[in-house]
């Protein structure tokens, strides 16, 4: 049973060094609300809650000198000194005398001062506890054991993809039965959607006891199928992890609102039996409202709207300028007619001579020093070549490729790994491939069911590749496109959602391809509850649909389509169809932004709420986002031709996002 405790939290433990920079300033944030432990003393630890008004509560679950359980608790403050912020618990208390179950009498509980403690954290993963308690004096390293849903300071601003904060996340805190003062529960909803609880109580003889477990939300309850107890270890210097024995205690169910609730339990140990308690909230976590309300994107960021003068540069070559990608320094890469061009901040458009006619997509490195795309054949219209541009050398062909004709369809976030489709000159069948400097070009495997695949995204280490494959369906005039994934160059798999429906075409993935995004389902399914919506897919978490927007809708030809995402996958941009009310007629296209923290937000909503920009677009498309997510490139065209009268109506806007 010993591994049960560790396994329950294994996905939450960050494999980071225990040794921290002694010169680093210590910090305290709401995100430090968590379970913490010393890995050399697994089997005992601390549960910490950071509360409003710079207050904090701590629970120390440990053992007595005879191998029985013991727990200490205390309240304190967040303070500051020359070494940073820290939590001081001036008095830790130990209790005795309470009887478990219906015989509990709060008057029997004796509270005695037992020591004090100070907590310092040097990052969100590591810290120290310095304490004096019951004759034991020590400084022990701490490592995070859990991450609490919705707490700020140790969670990225945009949230973590696949880890939504639920409305009930604000229930996290300490709870107790008012008639059982002297015992109680910590309940923390965890970032992965489960819930962690420690029950600090007593046995039938009045000795301290504590039980713990991880539960799941089921029909409005938190169900803990397997609470554990412990025995065997000794307090202080005598502690040895090998002495910790885990005992199956039983089951528990909690029904919580924001301020009250109830708990029922069924122990398989006869001395505890079964019963129930009414619960009241004892503590509220800092900055975590109940019920939890998602922030607006405009609460997280300041927005700016910068029109890019597409008209400039058209005088030298009066053709359309289509903004395609943006680098971290604000350089924009575009197609100028069938050629490639760039515009560095504050400069005019520059046509990159020597590329020949190119085909989209077109990719740029984050530092804007390298561009990659496909060159159309000059004499043979079918022939395609991969070309790359660098500031010092200009355009060059990518050499030593296996296929005679190649089309670039995707690139890793660092642009060092390429994917696409290729043909041998004697054949007309497109084959999927991946290219790295180390491997060269390698054809990707397919199966009898997965044919005609086109990879569009790849991780920086080339281990994971995603794309789409086609399948003919009776009654359809064209193939359906199915989300497809390769791992370690093995045979591909098709991606499905939680109800088993095949997901539609992949559009992109983040830097390690752990976050895959695409649009709609493979087949048109009007009965699907999320029909046509954009989605993310993560191994081990499955698919999450991104939702709908007020002015959006669906027609068969244009679902919600993601186009790009940040390297960490926390911010996704894309496009959707504006639909004529009461119909499925598409009026035009508009852009959206998604974060896990805020959900799906339209650029139109941002414009209206902040009074920036204009809606004089026929189509507004979100084409590219910078690595940090601080700039989004919008491309498209005016609702009416430009006032210059030359018929050109292209537009480009850089939407800036600065954290508040």
DOFIPA-468600 format. One line per field, with one value per residue (C-alpha): residue number from 1; residue in three letters; x, y, z. Coordinates in Angstrom, 3 decimals. Example, Ala and Ser with C-alpha at 12.3 -4.5 7.8 and 13.67 -1.06 7.14 Angstrom:
BEGIN
seq	[1  2]
type	[ALA  SER]
east	[12.300  13.670]
north	[-4.500  -1.060]
up	[7.800  7.140]
//
This chain:
BEGIN
seq	[1  2  3  4  5  6  7  8  9  10  11  12  13  14  15  16  17  18  19  20  21  22  23  24  25  26  27  28  29  30  31  32  33  34  35  36  37  38  39  40  41  42  43  44  45  46  47  48  49  50  51  52  53  54  55  56  57  58  59  60  61  62  63  64  65  66  67  68  69  70  71  72  73  74  75  76  77  78  79  80  81  82  83  84  85  86  87  88  89  90  91  92  93  94  95  96  97  98  99  100  101  102  103  104  105  106  107  108  109  110  111  112  113  114  115  116  117  118  119  120  121  122  123  124  125  126  127  128  129  130  131  132  133  134  135  136  137  138  139  140  141  142  143  144  145  146  147  148  149  150  151  152  153  154  155  156  157  158  159  160  161  162  163  164  165  166  167  168  169  170  171  172  173  174  175  176  177  178  179  180  181  182  183  184  185  186  187  188  189  190  191  192  193  194  195  196  197  198  199  200  201  202  203  204  205  206  207  208  209  210  211  212  213  214  215  216  217  218  219  220  221  222  223  224  225  226  227  228  229  230  231  232  233  234  235  236  237  238  239  240  241  242  243  244  245  246  247  248  249  250  251  252  253  254  255  256  257  258  259  260  261  262  263  264  265  266  267  268  269  270  271  272  273  274  275  276  277  278  279  280  281  282  283  284  285  286  287  288  289  290  291  292  293  294  295  296  297  298  299  300  301  302  303  304  305  306  307  308  309  310  311  312  313  314  315  316  317  318  319  320  321  322  323  324  325  326  327  328  329  330  331  332  333  334  335  336  337  338  339  340  341  342  343  344  345  346  347  348  349  350  351  352  353  354  355  356  357  358  359  360  361  362  363  364  365  366  367  368  369  370  371  372  373  374  375  376  377  378  379  380  381  382  383  384  385  386  387  388  389  390  391  392  393  394  395  396  397  398  399  400  401  402  403  404  405  406  407  408  409  410  411  412  413  414  415  416  417  418  419  420  421  422  423  424  425  426  427  428  429  430  431  432  433  434  435  436  437  438  439  440  441  442  443  444  445  446  447  448  449  450  451  452  453  454  455  456  457  458  459  460  461  462  463  464  465  466  467  468  469  470  471  472  473  474  475  476  477  478  479  480  481  482  483  484  485  486  487  488  489  490  491  492  493  494  495  496  497  498  499  500  501  502  503  504  505  506  507  508  509  510  511  512  513  514  515  516  517  518  519  520  521  522  523  524  525  526  527  528  529  530  531  532  533  534  535  536  537  538  539  540  541  542  543  544  545  546  547  548  549  550  551  552  553  554  555  556  557  558  559  560  561  562  563  564  565  566  567  568  569  570  571  572  573  574  575  576  577  578  579  580  581  582  583  584  585  586  587  588  589  590  591  592  593  594  595  596  597  598  599  600  601  602  603  604  605  606  607  608  609  610  611  612  613  614  615  616  617  618  619  620  621  622  623  624  625  626  627  628  629  630  631  632  633  634  635  636  637  638  639  640  641  642  643  644  645  646  647  648  649  650  651  652  653  654  655  656  657  658  659  660]
type	[UNK  UNK  UNK  UNK  UNK  UNK  UNK  UNK  UNK  UNK  UNK  UNK  UNK  UNK  UNK  UNK  UNK  UNK  UNK  UNK  UNK  UNK  UNK  UNK  UNK  UNK  UNK  UNK  UNK  UNK  UNK  UNK  UNK  UNK  UNK  UNK  UNK  UNK  UNK  UNK  UNK  UNK  UNK  UNK  UNK  UNK  UNK  UNK  UNK  UNK  UNK  UNK  UNK  UNK  UNK  UNK  UNK  UNK  UNK  UNK  UNK  UNK  UNK  UNK  UNK  UNK  UNK  UNK  UNK  UNK  UNK  UNK  UNK  UNK  UNK  UNK  UNK  UNK  UNK  UNK  UNK  UNK  UNK  UNK  UNK  UNK  UNK  UNK  UNK  UNK  UNK  UNK  UNK  UNK  UNK  UNK  UNK  UNK  UNK  UNK  UNK  UNK  UNK  UNK  UNK  UNK  UNK  UNK  UNK  UNK  UNK  UNK  UNK  UNK  UNK  UNK  UNK  UNK  UNK  UNK  UNK  UNK  UNK  UNK  UNK  UNK  UNK  UNK  UNK  UNK  UNK  UNK  UNK  UNK  UNK  UNK  UNK  UNK  UNK  UNK  UNK  UNK  UNK  UNK  UNK  UNK  UNK  UNK  UNK  UNK  UNK  UNK  UNK  UNK  UNK  UNK  UNK  UNK  UNK  UNK  UNK  UNK  UNK  UNK  UNK  UNK  UNK  UNK  UNK  UNK  UNK  UNK  UNK  UNK  UNK  UNK  UNK  UNK  UNK  UNK  UNK  UNK  UNK  UNK  UNK  UNK  UNK  UNK  UNK  UNK  UNK  UNK  UNK  UNK  UNK  UNK  UNK  UNK  UNK  UNK  UNK  UNK  UNK  UNK  UNK  UNK  UNK  UNK  UNK  UNK  UNK  UNK  UNK  UNK  UNK  UNK  UNK  UNK  UNK  UNK  UNK  UNK  UNK  UNK  UNK  UNK  UNK  UNK  UNK  UNK  UNK  UNK  UNK  UNK  UNK  UNK  UNK  UNK  UNK  UNK  UNK  UNK  UNK  UNK  UNK  UNK  UNK  UNK  UNK  UNK  UNK  UNK  UNK  UNK  UNK  UNK  UNK  UNK  UNK  UNK  UNK  UNK  UNK  UNK  UNK  UNK  UNK  UNK  UNK  UNK  UNK  UNK  UNK  UNK  UNK  UNK  UNK  UNK  UNK  UNK  UNK  UNK  UNK  UNK  UNK  UNK  UNK  UNK  UNK  UNK  UNK  UNK  UNK  UNK  UNK  UNK  UNK  UNK  UNK  UNK  UNK  UNK  UNK  UNK  UNK  UNK  UNK  UNK  UNK  UNK  UNK  UNK  UNK  UNK  UNK  UNK  UNK  UNK  UNK  UNK  UNK  UNK  UNK  UNK  UNK  UNK  UNK  UNK  UNK  UNK  UNK  UNK  UNK  UNK  UNK  UNK  UNK  UNK  UNK  UNK  UNK  UNK  UNK  UNK  UNK  UNK  UNK  UNK  UNK  UNK  UNK  UNK  UNK  UNK  UNK  UNK  UNK  UNK  UNK  UNK  UNK  UNK  UNK  UNK  UNK  UNK  UNK  UNK  UNK  UNK  UNK  UNK  UNK  UNK  UNK  UNK  UNK  UNK  UNK  UNK  UNK  UNK  UNK  UNK  UNK  UNK  UNK  UNK  UNK  UNK  UNK  UNK  UNK  UNK  UNK  UNK  UNK  UNK  UNK  UNK  UNK  UNK  UNK  UNK  UNK  UNK  UNK  UNK  UNK  UNK  UNK  UNK  UNK  UNK  UNK  UNK  UNK  UNK  UNK  UNK  UNK  UNK  UNK  UNK  UNK  UNK  UNK  UNK  UNK  UNK  UNK  UNK  UNK  UNK  UNK  UNK  UNK  UNK  UNK  UNK  UNK  UNK  UNK  UNK  UNK  UNK  UNK  UNK  UNK  UNK  UNK  UNK  UNK  UNK  UNK  UNK  UNK  UNK  UNK  UNK  UNK  UNK  UNK  UNK  UNK  UNK  UNK  UNK  UNK  UNK  UNK  UNK  UNK  UNK  UNK  UNK  UNK  UNK  UNK  UNK  UNK  UNK  UNK  UNK  UNK  UNK  UNK  UNK  UNK  UNK  UNK  UNK  UNK  UNK  UNK  UNK  UNK  UNK  UNK  UNK  UNK  UNK  UNK  UNK  UNK  UNK  UNK  UNK  UNK  UNK  UNK  UNK  UNK  UNK  UNK  UNK  UNK  UNK  UNK  UNK  UNK  UNK  UNK  UNK  UNK  UNK  UNK  UNK  UNK  UNK  UNK  UNK  UNK  UNK  UNK  UNK  UNK  UNK  UNK  UNK  UNK  UNK  UNK  UNK  UNK  UNK  UNK  UNK  UNK  UNK  UNK  UNK  UNK  UNK  UNK  UNK  UNK  UNK  UNK  UNK  UNK  UNK  UNK  UNK  UNK  UNK  UNK  UNK  UNK  UNK  UNK  UNK  UNK  UNK  UNK  UNK  UNK  UNK  UNK  UNK  UNK  UNK  UNK  UNK  UNK  UNK  UNK  UNK  UNK  UNK  UNK  UNK  UNK  UNK  UNK  UNK  UNK  UNK  UNK  UNK  UNK  UNK  UNK  UNK  UNK  UNK  UNK  UNK  UNK  UNK  UNK  UNK  UNK  UNK  UNK  UNK  UNK  UNK  UNK  UNK  UNK  UNK  UNK  UNK  UNK  UNK  UNK  UNK  UNK  UNK  UNK  UNK  UNK  UNK  UNK  UNK  UNK  UNK  UNK  UNK  UNK  UNK  UNK  UNK  UNK  UNK  UNK  UNK  UNK  UNK  UNK  UNK  UNK  UNK  UNK  UNK  UNK  UNK  UNK  UNK]
east	[0.000  2.948  3.038  -0.643  0.085  2.895  1.103  -1.965  0.124  2.826  1.566  1.670  5.252  7.737  11.109  13.122  16.237  15.783  18.711  17.584  19.569  20.298  20.472  17.033  14.362  11.625  8.077  4.552  1.619  -1.900  -0.492  1.535  -1.691  -0.850  0.417  4.187  6.657  10.317  11.072  13.477  10.580  7.771  4.793  4.612  4.139  2.344  -0.901  -0.685  -3.460  -2.742  -5.746  -6.875  -5.366  -1.935  -3.087  -2.203  -3.137  -0.942  -1.512  1.432  0.578  3.135  3.564  4.157  7.031  5.188  4.335  0.838  -0.481  -0.140  -1.118  -0.362  -2.090  -1.569  -2.523  -0.121  0.748  2.637  5.506  8.534  12.185  15.415  15.216  11.723  8.254  7.655  4.919  5.293  3.231  3.929  2.209  1.599  -1.002  -1.412  -4.719  -5.994  -9.106  -11.653  -13.572  -14.305  -17.900  -21.164  -19.426  -17.369  -17.654  -15.767  -15.372  -13.164  -10.632  -7.529  -5.354  -1.755  0.984  3.557  5.966  6.270  7.232  8.433  7.953  9.953  9.487  12.118  9.905  6.612  8.121  10.596  10.879  11.871  10.096  11.984  10.227  10.567  7.925  7.687  11.427  12.325  14.187  15.002  15.040  13.651  13.389  9.905  8.700  5.263  2.990  -0.210  -1.467  -4.702  -7.247  -7.704  -4.996  -2.877  0.806  2.016  -0.228  0.369  -1.782  -3.620  -4.189  -2.983  -4.528  -6.709  -6.998  -10.094  -11.050  -14.527  -17.244  -16.881  -13.113  -13.739  -14.900  -11.243  -10.352  -10.866  -14.229  -15.652  -18.819  -19.719  -20.654  -17.237  -14.943  -11.497  -11.503  -12.014  -11.137  -8.979  -10.506  -8.476  -9.739  -6.646  -5.617  -6.163  -9.850  -9.547  -9.896  -7.522  -8.742  -7.077  -9.357  -7.759  -9.570  -9.174  -9.607  -12.060  -9.572  -8.977  -5.666  -5.065  -5.658  -5.633  -6.950  -6.343  -7.298  -7.897  -11.475  -13.397  -16.442  -19.472  -22.964  -22.284  -20.443  -16.774  -16.362  -13.337  -13.358  -10.209  -9.185  -5.928  -4.547  -0.965  0.961  4.450  6.712  8.242  8.419  11.544  15.015  13.614  11.479  12.144  10.070  10.446  8.444  5.356  2.568  -0.561  -3.885  -7.070  -9.491  -12.664  -14.763  -16.097  -18.515  -18.751  -21.487  -20.321  -21.810  -19.835  -20.465  -21.930  -22.203  -22.232  -20.003  -20.807  -18.283  -18.042  -14.882  -13.863  -12.173  -14.723  -13.603  -14.670  -17.810  -19.996  -21.739  -22.254  -21.532  -22.821  -20.044  -19.361  -16.544  -13.630  -11.238  -11.305  -8.297  -6.854  -8.349  -10.457  -14.134  -16.911  -18.526  -15.507  -16.057  -13.760  -11.833  -12.322  -9.409  -9.467  -8.982  -5.708  -4.310  -4.087  -4.830  -3.499  -4.601  -1.908  -2.898  -0.118  0.024  -0.454  -0.902  2.734  4.840  2.029  3.306  6.413  4.472  0.695  -0.415  -2.113  -0.162  -1.383  0.089  0.836  3.117  4.671  8.024  8.727  10.343  7.202  8.526  5.667  6.066  3.608  2.921  3.156  1.404  3.106  6.364  7.517  8.031  8.738  8.059  10.182  8.723  8.794  9.996  8.374  7.554  10.515  10.089  12.455  13.763  14.823  12.187  10.214  6.506  5.732  2.858  1.493  1.932  4.986  6.930  9.317  11.624  10.939  13.984  12.800  16.161  14.881  11.827  10.648  8.120  7.412  8.485  6.219  7.765  8.700  8.591  6.734  3.628  3.394  6.950  7.405  10.645  11.365  13.193  14.580  15.626  18.253  19.327  22.950  22.483  19.059  16.991  18.319  16.775  16.670  18.767  19.148  15.422  14.000  10.978  11.194  8.386  7.733  5.151  5.848  2.797  4.185  7.228  8.252  8.096  11.852  11.515  14.255  11.930  9.744  6.779  4.802  3.894  5.922  5.787  8.155  8.116  6.757  3.851  0.971  0.339  1.305  3.251  3.760  7.272  9.314  12.680  15.431  19.041  20.117  17.819  17.207  13.802  11.891  8.597  5.989  4.169  0.524  -1.965  -4.724  -7.200  -4.962  -3.974  -3.239  -2.036  -0.667  1.332  0.978  2.601  5.682  7.423  10.833  12.409  10.540  9.121  5.478  3.891  0.254  -1.823  -4.794  -5.625  -8.454  -11.106  -13.793  -17.290  -20.334  -22.598  -19.828  -18.477  -15.044  -13.043  -13.472  -10.359  -9.445  -7.020  -3.940  -0.947  2.451  4.716  8.336  7.741  5.381  2.124  -0.307  -3.388  -6.674  -7.788  -11.269  -13.221  -14.743  -17.830  -15.709  -16.285  -13.301  -11.910  -11.554  -8.365  -5.492  -4.360  -1.353  0.390  2.549  6.326  6.305  3.087  1.453  -1.321  -2.885  -5.588  -8.017  -11.570  -14.838  -15.357  -14.323  -17.903  -20.754  -22.742  -25.573  -26.441  -23.012  -23.201  -20.073  -20.619  -18.151  -16.330  -12.578  -10.835  -7.592  -6.406  -3.836  -2.523  -3.923  -6.532  -8.339  -10.282  -11.666  -13.965  -13.350  -16.978  -18.948  -19.145  -22.235  -21.950  -20.662  -22.398  -21.861  -22.266  -20.924  -18.114  -16.689  -16.381  -14.327  -10.741  -7.685  -4.693  -1.825  -0.892  1.858  4.707  3.195  -0.231  -1.882  -3.170  -4.818  -6.030  -8.338  -11.333  -15.054  -17.996  -20.390  -23.760  -26.897  -29.358  -31.820  -29.876  -26.665  -25.607  -22.090  -21.769  -18.032  -15.175  -13.954  -11.112  -11.144  -8.701  -8.841  -7.134  -7.961  -8.470  -10.980  -12.499  -13.287  -13.313  -13.847  -11.729  -14.996  -15.879  -12.519  -12.928  -16.414  -15.552  -12.390  -13.434  -10.435  -10.121  -12.964  -15.179  -14.733  -13.675  -15.094  -13.046  -10.886  -8.525  -6.201  -3.119  -0.197  0.804  4.222  5.963  4.993  1.486  2.059  1.172  -1.481  -1.394  -4.805  -5.102  -7.964  -9.600  -11.815  -15.537  -15.263  -12.265  -9.784  -10.325  -7.298  -9.492  -6.964  -9.118  -6.682  -8.462  -6.032  -5.664  -3.238  -3.416  -1.151  -3.256  -0.994  -1.480  0.375  -0.180  -1.851]
north	[0.000  2.340  3.341  4.323  7.636  8.533  7.331  9.438  12.563  11.486  13.624  16.674  16.360  18.423  16.736  19.742  20.039  20.345  22.725  26.305  29.478  30.597  34.181  34.096  36.235  34.145  34.618  33.818  33.743  32.293  29.543  28.234  26.837  23.157  20.013  20.067  17.466  16.644  13.842  12.301  12.056  10.796  9.879  13.140  16.660  19.977  21.326  25.087  27.559  31.182  33.299  36.880  39.755  38.108  35.327  31.654  28.316  25.229  21.587  19.323  15.630  13.464  10.832  10.483  8.714  5.371  5.131  6.519  9.467  13.061  16.371  19.980  23.080  26.813  30.167  32.903  35.780  36.526  38.833  40.393  40.847  41.447  37.909  38.360  37.259  34.359  32.764  32.866  30.531  31.815  28.910  25.363  23.519  19.838  18.410  15.361  14.021  14.090  10.882  9.925  9.822  10.451  10.436  13.496  16.304  19.525  20.070  16.977  18.500  19.800  22.190  22.681  24.883  22.671  24.946  27.356  27.367  29.594  28.812  30.270  29.529  30.352  29.492  27.725  24.275  24.437  25.924  25.265  24.782  25.802  24.617  23.882  21.428  19.006  18.977  18.588  21.509  21.370  23.081  20.781  21.252  21.306  20.174  20.828  17.802  19.317  22.242  23.883  24.803  28.497  29.844  32.629  33.298  29.810  29.299  30.965  34.006  32.195  29.064  25.578  23.909  20.987  22.186  24.394  26.115  24.899  26.977  24.887  25.488  28.164  25.487  24.807  25.552  24.179  22.809  21.559  20.526  23.282  20.636  18.998  21.962  20.473  18.309  19.126  18.737  20.421  20.163  21.346  21.034  20.209  21.579  18.207  18.177  15.824  16.834  16.233  15.991  15.516  14.711  15.650  13.779  11.222  7.560  6.092  6.527  10.243  9.915  12.068  10.435  11.674  10.199  11.381  10.658  11.938  12.014  12.809  14.907  12.697  14.174  17.127  15.152  14.623  10.872  9.464  5.744  4.972  7.064  5.966  6.105  5.521  4.006  2.963  5.977  7.956  11.689  13.796  12.292  8.763  9.189  6.652  6.553  2.773  2.580  4.206  1.696  2.699  1.320  1.324  3.354  3.454  5.770  9.303  11.488  15.273  17.581  21.192  24.545  27.742  28.041  24.777  21.123  17.636  14.599  10.906  8.166  4.394  3.098  -0.524  -0.271  -1.250  1.410  4.166  2.693  4.966  8.279  11.820  15.414  18.830  21.102  24.821  26.700  27.540  29.234  30.873  30.856  34.156  35.673  32.587  33.492  30.974  30.374  30.889  33.350  33.352  36.575  38.508  38.676  42.463  41.925  40.155  42.320  45.854  45.861  48.057  48.249  49.109  49.324  48.200  50.483  47.848  50.610  51.575  49.422  48.812  51.693  49.781  46.636  47.203  43.757  42.413  42.226  39.424  39.477  35.852  35.623  37.757  37.366  38.275  41.572  42.627  41.817  40.766  38.285  38.543  37.348  40.248  38.859  35.461  36.643  36.864  40.132  41.450  44.610  45.393  47.725  51.330  50.444  49.963  46.655  44.911  42.418  39.468  38.989  35.622  33.392  32.777  32.221  30.806  28.937  29.282  28.515  30.592  30.405  32.787  32.199  34.081  36.311  37.014  35.923  32.903  32.285  28.933  28.233  26.307  27.457  26.745  25.066  27.472  25.051  22.136  23.464  20.324  20.476  22.113  22.894  23.773  27.069  29.029  32.669  34.082  37.658  36.975  34.461  35.175  32.335  28.783  25.448  22.741  19.950  16.183  15.473  12.040  13.232  15.020  17.443  18.704  20.944  22.481  22.134  22.761  23.555  23.136  26.126  26.677  26.125  23.469  20.546  20.576  18.452  18.220  16.005  14.897  13.037  11.048  12.294  8.983  8.979  11.267  10.084  12.480  10.936  12.487  13.285  14.853  16.579  17.420  18.375  15.205  12.727  14.380  13.602  10.555  9.284  8.847  5.523  5.151  2.331  0.867  3.156  6.214  7.310  10.624  12.070  15.612  16.482  20.121  20.280  18.799  19.057  20.706  17.299  15.712  12.982  13.924  14.874  15.774  16.387  15.127  12.103  11.651  8.994  8.599  8.419  7.241  10.144  12.748  14.538  14.862  12.995  13.732  14.847  13.215  14.379  12.149  11.764  10.040  9.371  8.226  7.613  4.730  4.034  6.917  7.049  8.826  11.247  11.010  12.935  11.587  10.251  8.428  10.830  11.337  14.836  16.944  18.225  19.248  22.819  23.239  22.104  23.810  23.519  19.984  18.987  18.071  20.546  19.776  22.024  21.690  22.323  20.402  16.668  14.504  13.955  16.434  15.409  17.794  15.733  16.318  18.696  20.543  20.226  22.335  23.786  24.179  21.820  20.946  17.381  16.234  12.755  11.492  14.267  13.716  16.408  19.662  21.772  25.517  26.647  29.096  32.878  35.126  36.313  33.022  30.053  27.085  26.283  23.072  24.750  26.854  25.545  27.208  26.977  27.512  28.913  29.347  29.044  30.049  27.603  26.659  26.162  28.564  31.019  29.959  32.155  31.290  32.195  31.565  32.298  35.148  33.703  35.517  35.230  32.386  30.824  28.987  31.640  32.865  36.636  36.871  35.601  36.988  36.235  34.658  34.257  31.402  30.882  28.258  31.028  33.060  30.732  31.800  35.571  37.330  40.225  42.038  41.757  43.233  46.061  46.902  46.748  48.844  51.117  50.279  49.402  49.199  46.580  47.712  44.248  41.891  39.066  39.493  36.544  35.806  34.523  34.405  34.975  35.719  33.345  35.336  35.975  39.740  40.350  38.829  39.459  40.086  39.934  40.303  42.991  46.036  45.754  48.115  48.868  51.330  55.020  55.169  53.900  51.356  48.389  47.027  46.332  44.284  44.997  44.064  44.920  44.039  43.482  44.035  42.302  43.599  41.877  44.036]
up	[0.000  0.438  -3.242  -3.262  -1.578  -3.963  -7.091  -6.340  -6.657  -9.074  -11.940  -9.694  -8.475  -10.441  -10.809  -9.779  -7.674  -3.956  -3.807  -4.332  -4.693  -1.169  -2.407  -4.055  -2.376  -0.826  -2.095  -0.953  -3.369  -3.250  -5.460  -2.528  -1.114  -1.477  0.191  0.738  1.910  2.389  -0.126  2.374  4.853  2.622  4.765  6.714  5.462  5.581  4.169  3.712  2.969  2.016  3.010  2.513  4.492  4.535  6.813  6.540  8.087  8.272  9.171  10.019  9.644  11.372  14.140  17.843  19.529  19.659  15.963  16.186  14.215  15.324  13.785  14.633  13.364  13.554  12.099  11.177  8.891  5.707  6.633  4.956  5.839  3.962  2.537  1.096  2.098  4.420  6.527  10.271  12.456  15.959  17.689  16.581  18.628  19.325  20.564  22.407  24.001  21.203  20.453  16.848  15.611  17.460  20.859  19.932  22.490  21.764  25.494  25.604  23.199  24.924  22.935  23.932  22.468  20.772  18.910  16.006  12.316  9.496  5.795  2.935  -0.761  -3.362  -6.330  -6.901  -6.415  -3.569  -0.123  3.462  6.758  9.867  12.983  16.672  17.843  20.758  21.229  17.542  15.965  12.275  8.895  6.259  2.471  1.016  -2.376  -3.798  -3.744  -5.184  -7.265  -6.150  -8.807  -9.476  -7.167  -8.622  -8.588  -9.479  -12.503  -15.897  -16.572  -19.363  -17.315  -18.180  -21.235  -20.239  -16.648  -16.488  -13.255  -12.432  -10.796  -7.645  -7.445  -4.818  -2.366  -1.578  2.022  5.526  6.676  9.955  11.747  14.217  16.758  16.258  16.951  17.374  14.238  10.580  6.929  4.344  0.874  -2.104  -5.643  -7.672  -11.033  -12.719  -11.688  -8.733  -5.080  -2.174  1.402  4.783  7.715  11.047  13.789  16.605  17.333  19.842  22.698  22.134  20.292  17.232  13.840  10.272  7.036  3.493  -0.094  -3.592  -4.873  -8.026  -8.817  -9.458  -9.901  -7.632  -4.965  -4.235  -3.980  -2.160  -2.813  -0.852  2.130  3.712  7.221  8.336  11.202  12.219  11.806  14.681  15.251  14.782  14.404  14.663  11.530  8.777  5.609  5.532  8.764  7.245  6.698  4.832  5.949  3.876  5.974  3.867  1.712  2.048  0.087  0.339  -0.906  -0.690  -1.544  -1.038  2.697  3.928  3.066  4.450  4.561  4.854  5.479  5.627  7.262  6.888  10.269  12.960  15.436  13.018  11.446  9.354  9.854  8.631  9.594  8.607  7.372  7.550  5.895  8.172  5.695  2.282  0.002  -1.115  -4.273  -4.983  -5.145  -4.665  -7.041  -9.264  -12.132  -15.146  -15.696  -18.901  -21.301  -20.916  -17.163  -17.881  -20.699  -22.012  -25.756  -28.533  -32.159  -34.723  -38.367  -40.682  -43.766  -46.434  -49.037  -48.648  -50.882  -53.294  -55.404  -56.419  -57.194  -57.216  -56.188  -53.107  -49.855  -47.569  -44.055  -43.078  -40.037  -37.319  -35.532  -31.925  -32.919  -34.796  -38.272  -40.549  -43.374  -46.240  -49.721  -52.150  -55.139  -55.509  -53.943  -50.330  -48.543  -45.081  -43.144  -40.133  -37.483  -38.647  -42.161  -45.563  -47.168  -48.769  -51.584  -51.077  -54.582  -55.905  -54.356  -57.512  -57.057  -53.641  -52.079  -48.564  -45.743  -44.993  -41.700  -39.949  -36.992  -33.771  -34.413  -38.006  -39.476  -41.386  -43.578  -44.933  -47.640  -50.849  -54.287  -57.200  -60.240  -63.011  -65.934  -64.355  -62.589  -60.462  -59.178  -55.772  -53.915  -50.306  -49.960  -47.055  -46.777  -44.452  -44.148  -45.069  -47.890  -49.362  -50.813  -51.040  -51.853  -49.229  -50.737  -50.357  -50.185  -50.921  -52.890  -56.218  -55.339  -51.837  -50.200  -46.807  -44.556  -41.084  -38.980  -35.376  -33.098  -33.462  -37.252  -37.237  -37.997  -41.102  -42.161  -45.349  -48.271  -51.251  -54.548  -56.665  -60.241  -61.527  -59.106  -58.298  -54.751  -51.966  -49.108  -45.650  -44.452  -41.675  -42.110  -39.635  -40.161  -38.389  -40.134  -43.462  -44.955  -43.690  -45.030  -42.312  -41.995  -42.934  -42.537  -44.682  -42.933  -42.766  -46.252  -47.905  -44.625  -44.433  -41.295  -40.232  -36.797  -35.169  -31.807  -31.541  -30.848  -33.811  -31.539  -32.091  -35.402  -36.026  -39.108  -41.010  -43.093  -45.563  -45.888  -48.508  -47.043  -49.033  -49.855  -49.505  -52.560  -50.929  -48.303  -44.620  -42.799  -39.513  -36.828  -37.001  -34.701  -35.042  -32.068  -32.404  -36.158  -35.324  -37.127  -36.750  -34.560  -35.165  -32.476  -30.979  -28.358  -25.147  -26.922  -29.498  -32.402  -34.687  -34.500  -37.619  -39.218  -36.961  -37.565  -35.258  -32.086  -29.486  -29.050  -27.648  -29.464  -26.164  -27.006  -30.377  -31.799  -34.667  -35.735  -35.785  -36.148  -39.067  -40.209  -40.031  -36.979  -36.142  -33.062  -31.546  -28.535  -29.733  -33.469  -35.437  -32.440  -32.185  -29.793  -28.077  -27.584  -25.030  -24.408  -21.149  -21.037  -24.316  -26.160  -24.818  -26.991  -26.849  -26.962  -29.080  -29.394  -29.446  -33.049  -34.414  -35.863  -38.072  -41.644  -43.069  -44.986  -42.158  -38.607  -35.922  -37.205  -34.962  -36.836  -34.351  -30.671  -28.293  -27.575  -24.203  -25.784  -23.354  -25.988  -29.245  -32.068  -34.925  -37.014  -37.094  -39.347  -38.674  -39.566  -40.695  -37.789  -38.201  -41.082  -41.807  -44.339  -43.675  -43.733  -43.203  -41.063  -37.770  -35.334  -31.896  -29.005  -26.492  -23.178  -20.585  -18.035  -20.055  -22.598  -26.159  -26.801  -30.106  -31.283  -31.940  -28.240  -27.270  -29.769  -28.520  -24.822  -25.153  -28.009  -30.163  -33.851  -36.299  -37.846  -41.441  -42.520  -45.063  -43.550  -40.449  -39.918  -37.011  -38.825  -36.412  -32.779  -31.280  -28.885  -25.805  -27.071  -26.950  -30.609  -32.828  -36.559  -38.094  -41.857  -44.283  -46.314  -46.059  -46.279  -49.256  -51.505  -50.087  -50.624  -52.904  -55.702  -56.951  -55.957  -53.423  -50.154  -48.095  -44.378  -41.655  -37.961  -35.056  -31.955  -28.947  -25.580  -22.524  -19.166  -16.538]
//
